[in-house]
Structures are given as structure tokens and as C-alpha cells.
């Protein structure tokens, strides 16, 4: 049987979860990304900014 206490103790530390943006912030972000996509300016770096776990937008 697996000893859960040892499993948890040996687990790697993880970063705390980031809070989800509000619905209004999500709509603003979606509009920004859609506008960039339409102009052909949506890059992996921009996507990383929003979906790469960074705390600032």
C-alpha cells in the first residue's frame, strides 16, 4: 500500500495557483488576442504572456 504522507513529503514543490481573471478581464484579453490575430501579429511570445503562467498581463 502506498504511504500517502511519504508520497506528499517527497513531491516536488509547486508554485501556488494563480487566480483566474475576472470575466471582464477574460473578455478584454480575448478581444486583444483576436485583434492581434486578425492583424497577423499574434506571436508565441504574446501567447506566453497570457498563458505561460506569468502573473502580469
ABEGO torsion letter per residue (X at the ends): XBBAAAAAAABBBBBBBBBBBBAAAAAAAAAAAAAAAAAGABBAAAAAAAAAGBABX
